[in-house]
Amino acid sequence: MAQNTSLHVTDFLTAQQRVELEGLADEVTYPPEHTIFWEGEPSLAVLIIQSGNVKVTRQGADGTEIIFAIRGADEVMGEEGVLMDEARSATVSTITTVSGLILRADELLRFVREQDLWPAMYRATVRRRRQLEERLMLARLDVRSRLARWLLELATEVGEDTEAGWVIESTLSQQDLAARIGASRDGVAIELRKLRERGLVTTGRRRIVLHDLAALRAIVAG
């Protein structure tokens, strides 16, 4: 399984630098279905997730919620807006209980400046923009391919490798999956049924198990 390729400020830190950065932050805990950052608001802080999962969403032109990503432990949320002095580009909401560290924008900026991390941060920003462009291109795939790719991403980000397969436990509904891949709920339900019939996945309430990653990758590849 490919690893998450998102780059964050913590990816460029030594162990000592990370300890110093985390020492500037405050511990926080958020309940499920809590909005941490709102799209369009000022970027005043960043969150380092220690446990739990969040979803990253944007509001579509028709007012519907579009899910762009699911993030978990060791991810950093909101630093791009802080570093680029821009408003929040997306909303970040908890799926499960989330524990982490909240760091004020001015503390992060001072730390990046003192540690001479700006060149690395710029490269990370460029890479993220390229990843966004890739996601937009993938939107042209059919529903089955988009669903298979998203399930593989979920397995990487929040899944657990077990004897039964890659288990994805979350509070994401079929409507959430549909919003993420830009499809209808009925379309997602149909494709999930086809994947079940082929023995590639099994589904339960808020639970999906992936049994054949190679076959799912083949679907994505067309």
Disulfide bonds with the S-S distance in Angstrom:
none
